[in-house]
Amino acid sequence: MRKPALSGQTITSVYLGGEDLFQYPMGNLSKLLSAIQCHFAVDRKAELSIEVEPSKASIPYFTLLRQLGFNRVVLNIQSFD
Protein backbone atom coordinates (compact mmCIF):
# COMPACT_ATOMS: atom_id res chain seq x y z
CA MET A 1 0.00 0.00 0.00
CA ARG A 2 1.12 3.54 -0.72
CA LYS A 3 0.00 5.30 2.43
CA PRO A 4 2.65 8.10 2.28
CA ALA A 5 1.65 8.96 -1.29
CA LEU A 6 -1.99 9.28 -0.23
CA SER A 7 -1.38 11.19 2.98
CA GLY A 8 -3.98 13.89 3.45
CA GLN A 9 -6.15 12.66 0.58
CA THR A 10 -9.57 11.05 0.74
CA ILE A 11 -10.12 7.87 -1.23
CA THR A 12 -13.34 7.97 -3.24
CA SER A 13 -13.06 4.61 -4.99
CA VAL A 14 -11.80 1.14 -4.04
CA TYR A 15 -11.63 -1.60 -6.70
CA LEU A 16 -10.90 -5.23 -5.94
CA GLY A 17 -10.50 -7.44 -8.97
CA GLY A 18 -9.15 -10.72 -10.14
CA GLU A 19 -10.31 -14.30 -10.08
CA ASP A 20 -8.25 -15.00 -6.96
CA LEU A 21 -10.86 -13.22 -4.82
CA PHE A 22 -13.11 -16.28 -5.05
CA GLN A 23 -10.46 -18.38 -3.31
CA TYR A 24 -10.72 -16.36 -0.09
CA PRO A 25 -13.49 -16.62 2.47
CA MET A 26 -15.80 -13.64 2.94
CA GLY A 27 -14.18 -13.05 6.31
CA ASN A 28 -10.93 -12.23 4.56
CA LEU A 29 -12.63 -9.75 2.25
CA SER A 30 -14.13 -8.14 5.34
CA LYS A 31 -10.69 -7.91 6.96
CA LEU A 32 -9.20 -6.43 3.78
CA LEU A 33 -11.87 -3.73 3.59
CA SER A 34 -11.43 -2.99 7.30
CA ALA A 35 -7.67 -2.64 6.85
CA ILE A 36 -8.12 -0.25 3.94
CA GLN A 37 -10.58 1.85 5.94
CA CYS A 38 -8.33 1.77 9.00
CA HIS A 39 -5.18 2.90 7.19
CA PHE A 40 -6.66 5.31 4.67
CA ALA A 41 -9.22 8.09 4.72
CA VAL A 42 -12.05 6.48 2.74
CA ASP A 43 -15.00 8.73 1.92
CA ARG A 44 -18.18 7.31 3.48
CA LYS A 45 -19.82 7.60 0.04
CA ALA A 46 -16.88 5.94 -1.76
CA GLU A 47 -17.54 3.54 -4.59
CA LEU A 48 -16.52 0.08 -3.36
CA SER A 49 -16.26 -2.17 -6.42
CA ILE A 50 -15.51 -5.84 -6.76
CA GLU A 51 -14.96 -7.92 -9.87
CA VAL A 52 -17.13 -11.04 -10.00
CA GLU A 53 -17.10 -13.96 -12.39
CA PRO A 54 -20.78 -14.77 -12.99
CA SER A 55 -20.28 -18.54 -13.07
CA LYS A 56 -18.95 -18.46 -9.50
CA ALA A 57 -21.47 -16.04 -8.02
CA SER A 58 -24.88 -16.55 -6.46
CA ILE A 59 -27.59 -14.47 -4.84
CA PRO A 60 -26.21 -15.28 -1.35
CA TYR A 61 -22.74 -14.21 -2.54
CA PHE A 62 -24.09 -10.88 -3.84
CA THR A 63 -26.00 -10.41 -0.60
CA LEU A 64 -22.83 -10.90 1.43
CA LEU A 65 -20.92 -8.47 -0.78
CA ARG A 66 -23.59 -5.84 -0.14
CA GLN A 67 -23.45 -6.51 3.60
CA LEU A 68 -19.69 -5.93 3.48
CA GLY A 69 -20.28 -2.53 1.90
CA PHE A 70 -19.66 -3.16 -1.78
CA ASN A 71 -21.92 -0.92 -3.82
CA ARG A 72 -20.72 -1.81 -7.33
CA VAL A 73 -20.19 -5.20 -8.98
CA VAL A 74 -18.18 -5.61 -12.16
CA LEU A 75 -19.08 -8.76 -14.07
CA ASN A 76 -16.02 -10.37 -15.60
CA ILE A 77 -17.21 -12.63 -18.39
CA GLN A 78 -14.47 -15.12 -19.22
CA SER A 79 -16.53 -16.92 -21.86
CA PHE A 80 -20.08 -17.14 -23.13
CA ASP A 81 -20.29 -20.94 -22.70
C-alpha positions as CSV (number, residue, x, y, z in Angstrom):
1,M,0.0,0.0,0.0
2,R,1.1,3.5,-0.7
3,K,0.0,5.3,2.4
4,P,2.6,8.1,2.3
5,A,1.7,9.0,-1.3
6,L,-2.0,9.3,-0.2
7,S,-1.4,11.2,3.0
8,G,-4.0,13.9,3.5
9,Q,-6.2,12.7,0.6
10,T,-9.6,11.1,0.7
11,I,-10.1,7.9,-1.2
12,T,-13.3,8.0,-3.2
13,S,-13.1,4.6,-5.0
14,V,-11.8,1.1,-4.0
15,Y,-11.6,-1.6,-6.7
16,L,-10.9,-5.2,-5.9
17,G,-10.5,-7.4,-9.0
18,G,-9.2,-10.7,-10.1
19,E,-10.3,-14.3,-10.1
20,D,-8.3,-15.0,-7.0
21,L,-10.9,-13.2,-4.8
22,F,-13.1,-16.3,-5.0
23,Q,-10.5,-18.4,-3.3
24,Y,-10.7,-16.4,-0.1
25,P,-13.5,-16.6,2.5
26,M,-15.8,-13.6,2.9
27,G,-14.2,-13.0,6.3
28,N,-10.9,-12.2,4.6
29,L,-12.6,-9.7,2.2
30,S,-14.1,-8.1,5.3
31,K,-10.7,-7.9,7.0
32,L,-9.2,-6.4,3.8
33,L,-11.9,-3.7,3.6
34,S,-11.4,-3.0,7.3
35,A,-7.7,-2.6,6.8
36,I,-8.1,-0.3,3.9
37,Q,-10.6,1.8,5.9
38,C,-8.3,1.8,9.0
39,H,-5.2,2.9,7.2
40,F,-6.7,5.3,4.7
41,A,-9.2,8.1,4.7
42,V,-12.0,6.5,2.7
43,D,-15.0,8.7,1.9
44,R,-18.2,7.3,3.5
45,K,-19.8,7.6,0.0
46,A,-16.9,5.9,-1.8
47,E,-17.5,3.5,-4.6
48,L,-16.5,0.1,-3.4
49,S,-16.3,-2.2,-6.4
50,I,-15.5,-5.8,-6.8
51,E,-15.0,-7.9,-9.9
52,V,-17.1,-11.0,-10.0
53,E,-17.1,-14.0,-12.4
54,P,-20.8,-14.8,-13.0
55,S,-20.3,-18.5,-13.1
56,K,-19.0,-18.5,-9.5
57,A,-21.5,-16.0,-8.0
58,S,-24.9,-16.6,-6.5
59,I,-27.6,-14.5,-4.8
60,P,-26.2,-15.3,-1.3
61,Y,-22.7,-14.2,-2.5
62,F,-24.1,-10.9,-3.8
63,T,-26.0,-10.4,-0.6
64,L,-22.8,-10.9,1.4
65,L,-20.9,-8.5,-0.8
66,R,-23.6,-5.8,-0.1
67,Q,-23.4,-6.5,3.6
68,L,-19.7,-5.9,3.5
69,G,-20.3,-2.5,1.9
70,F,-19.7,-3.2,-1.8
71,N,-21.9,-0.9,-3.8
72,R,-20.7,-1.8,-7.3
73,V,-20.2,-5.2,-9.0
74,V,-18.2,-5.6,-12.2
75,L,-19.1,-8.8,-14.1
76,N,-16.0,-10.4,-15.6
77,I,-17.2,-12.6,-18.4
78,Q,-14.5,-15.1,-19.2
79,S,-16.5,-16.9,-21.9
80,F,-20.1,-17.1,-23.1
81,D,-20.3,-20.9,-22.7
